[in-house]
């Protein structure tokens, strides 16, 4: 016996057929229109096309526009982590001769940035003040600045003054994992208050940086104060032990409010309690940041990496600088294998 189709079912089938016809017709029409319409003068390019070789090939619709509601474009303090000794003196020299020597006046020594900010110049060109960050405290100093002693010193551990005018000597014992980074963030948070720094970035001295791409990233994607709340970014990694993602230590940045949070609002005891069992600077910093009671905007730069790392010898570093035009590099969006306890044998950072 044949089952009769209800009026309701017949109506639904008719509506679906009509919708399919309209969709097909629209696609056909739009395809013809797309082929016949002239290209827009300004095209939007995804991050994958932001290579140095492409910088002059296109204009972003919002490039060089004034920020909405703010009187200046974003600024970023670039702290290049170094230490005392001849080996690291040599590294600082070839860093000064490569990515710090592009001739672009939007990158300058921190002291020059302070001069421009103090004089309130209408055309304050410097956007990325840089400084080499060195732990200069004596052996009896803490590794994490947690007292009322001065935050910075005039000389390094060996008593050498800053002849180049581009070093910051932190008043903590030199260390890699236990507090140098948060002490630097305290330094950067203070500069925000006094000189208007919007972001604080940390970079290793064996990282080769494409400064033009960093400038482009700042101008295109990082809003200035007061629109830069709780922003944190770098190459995405993950902590299995603490169940969060974090930015790898070769280069990462955070907004000035987060720099203040991790260094001033959290105490050294708070930070010590949060650290991984095996202290790991970048993973620990991610833990500090994600302990914030409000949401964090994490900007994963894995698909837009504008630096080479690691380049530990001078030969490797200069070769990396010579090939800088091939950036940005493209890594995995996020190494999810790092979270898998079976692959990590139940361990993890």
N, C-alpha and C positions, 0 to 999 in steps of 0.2 A: 504494500500500500504506500503510495507516494505521500511524503510529508509536505504539507503546504508551507511555504515561506511566509512568515508573518509580515505585516506591513512595516513593522519597526525594523526587522532585519533587512527588508528590501530598501528601506530608507538609508540605513547605515552603509550598505554596499554601494548605493548610488552616490552617497556623499564621498566615500573613499575613492571611487572611480573619478569623480569630478575633481577632487583634490589632486590626484595623480596627474590628470590632464593639465591642470593649471600649473603644477610644478614643472612638468616637462616643457610646457610652452615657455615658462619663465626662463628656465635654464637656456633654452634655445635662443630666446630673444636676448638675454643678457650676454650670451656668448658672442652673438653678432655685434652687440653694442660694444663689448670689450675690444673686439678686433677693429672696430671702426673709430672708437673714441681716441682722441689724442692723449698721449701720456701726460700726466701731471708734471709740472715743473719740479715739484718737490716730492720725492718718493720716500716712503718709510722703509727702512732697512732693518731687519732683525739683527740681534746681537752677533749672529754668525758672520755677518759681513763687516764687522767693525775691525778690520785689519788696518795696519799702518798704511799699506799700499792703497787703501780705499779712502783715506781721509779727504783727499782732494777731489774724489770722484762724485761726491754727493753732498747735499746740504740737508741737515735735519730741519724739519719745519719749525722747531723751537730753538734752533741754534742761535746763540748770542742774544736771546731775548732776556729782558730783565726779569728776575724772579718775581712772582706774584706776592705782593705784600711785604717784601723785604728790600732793604736798600743796597744789598750787595749780593754777589754770587757766592757760592759756598767756598769755604776755605778748609784745608786739611793739613794738619801737622803730620809730617812724615818723620818718624823716629827710626833711624837706621841703627840697629843694635850692633854694638861693637864692644871692644874691651881694650885694656892696656897691653903693651908689648909690641915688639918690632913687627911680628907677623900681621897684626891687625892695623898697625900704622900703614903698612904696605897696602892692605885691602882698602883702607880709607882713601889712599892716594889714587888707586885706579878706579874707585867709584866716583871720585871727584872729576876724573878725566873722561868718564863715559856718560852715564845717564844724568849726572848733575851738571854737565858741561854742554848742554844743547843750545845755549844762548837764548832760551825762552825766558823772558823776565817774569813769567807767571810762577816760576820756581826760583826760590831764593833762600839764602841763609835765614835762620830764625831771627837773628839780630836785625837784618834788613827789614823783615816783615814787621818787627816791633817798631822800627823807625817810621815806616810808612803809616802804621796804625796810630802811633803817637802824634804824628804831624797831621793826622786826619786829611790825608791827600784825597782830592776828589777822584783822581784816577789812580787808585791803589791797585797796582798791577799784580803784585804777588798773591797767588792763590794757594801755593803749596810751599810753606816754609819747612825747611828740613833741618835736622840736627842729628849728629851721631850720639848715641846714648851709651854711656859708659858707667858701670858701677865703680865708684871711686872711694867708697868708705873703707876705713881700716878694718883689720880682722875682728875687732871687738864690736863693730857695727852690726845691726840686724840685717837680714837679707830682704826684709819687707819693712819699708819705712812706717813705723808705728809709734813714734814719739814726737816730742816737741823740738827736736834738733832741726837745723836747716835742711831743706829738701835737696839742695844742690850745693856743690863745692866749687872752688876755683881751679883746682888741679886734679889730675888723676892719681892713681895709687902710687905712682913713681914720682910724684911731685912736679910733673910736666904741665905747663899751662897750655891753654888753647890757642896756639899760634895761628891757626887757620880761621879762628872765630866761628867754628861751626860744630862744636862739641858741647854736650851737656853732661856734667859729672854728677851723677846721683849719689846722695849720701847714704848708700847702702853697700854692704859687702857684695862684690861681684858674684853673680850667680846666673844660672840659666833658667831654672825651673821654680824657684821658691819665693819670688817676690819682686824681682827687678821689673817685670812687665807692669804689675799693678802700681809700683812706685812711679813708673813712667806715666801711667794713666793719671795718677794724682797730679803730676807735673802738667800734663796736657789739660786737665780739667781747670787748673789754675789759670792757664793761658786763655781758656775760653772766657773766663770772667773778665780778665784784664784786657785782652786784645781781640776777642771775637772769633776764636777758633771754633768751627762748626763740627769738625770730625778729627779724631785722633787715630793715626795709622801706625802700625808697627811692621817693620820689614827686616828680614835677616840680612847680614852683610854678605852672604853668599847667594843673594837673589839679584838677578839683573832685571831692571825695571824699564818698561816702555813708557816713559813719562808722558808722551803725547796721548797715548791711550788712557792713561790715568786721568789726565786733564779732561779728555773727552767724557770719560765716565762720570767725573765729578760734575761737569757742566750739564750733562744730559739726564743724570739719574739721581743725584743727591741734592735734596732740597736744603736750603739754608735755614738757620735759626729764624723763627721758632717752629718750623715745620719738619724738623729733623729728629723727632723724638724716637728713642729706642730702636735705632737702626744699627745693624751689625752685619758684617759681610766678609767674605773671603772664599777660598776653595772649600767646599763642603766635605767634612768628614763626620764620623759618628763615634760616640762613646757608648759601647755596649754596657759598661758598668753603671753609667749614670743615665742611660736612656735619653740622650739628646744629641743633636748635631752641633758641630762647632766649626770654626774657620781654622784651617791649617796655619801654623805659625810662620811659614815663609812670607806671607803677607796677609794681614787682616786689618780691619778698621772698625771703628764704632763711633756713634754720635757722642757729642760731648757730655750729654746727660748720662749716658751709660758709663763713660769714663769716670764721671763723678760718683756714680753708684758703686762701681766695683772697687774704687780706691778710697772713698770717703764714707759712704753710707754703710758699706760692709767693713767690719773691723778685721784686723789681722787674724784674730781668733775665729771669726766667721769663715774667713777664707781657708784657714788651715783645716777646719772641720769639713769643708766641702771638697777638698782636694782628693784626687784619685790616690789609691794606695801607692802607686808608682807615680810620683809627681811628674806631670807632663804639662808644660806651660800652656800650650794652646788649648788642650782639652780642659784644663782647669779654668782657663779664662772663659770658655764657653759655659762651664758650670756656674761660675759667678754671674755671668750675664743672664742666663736663663733662670736664676733664682729670683730675678726681678718679679714682683707681684703682678705686673701688667704685661700684656703681650709684647713680644719682640718681633721686629721685622727683620728676618734673616735674608740677606741678598747673596745667593749662591753664585759665585763667579767661576764655577767649574767649566762652564761653556763659554766663558769670556775671560780667560786667564791672560793678563797682559804682563807676565813676567816669566823668566826662566829660573829654575831652581832644581837642584843645588849646583853652584859653580864655585867650588872651593879654592881651586888654584887660579893664579893670574891667567894662565893660558886658557883654562876653561871659561873664565869670566869674560875675557876679551873675545873669545869665539862666540859666546852667548850674545855679547853686545853686537858683534858683527852680523848675527842672524836675527836681530831683534825685529827686522821688517817682516818676518814670517809670523809674527804674533797677530791676533791672539791664539793661544793654544786651546785645544778642545779636549777636555777630559770627560770622565763619566759624570753624569748629572749628580749622582751621589753614590758612593760606594756602598751599596746596601749589603754586600757580602760582609762588610765590617761589623754589621749588627748580628750576623748569624752565629749563634753559640755553637752549632755543630761544626761549622767550618773553623771557628776560632777555638775549638776544643774547650768551650765553656769559659774561656778567658776573655780578655779584652782590656782596654785601657782602664 
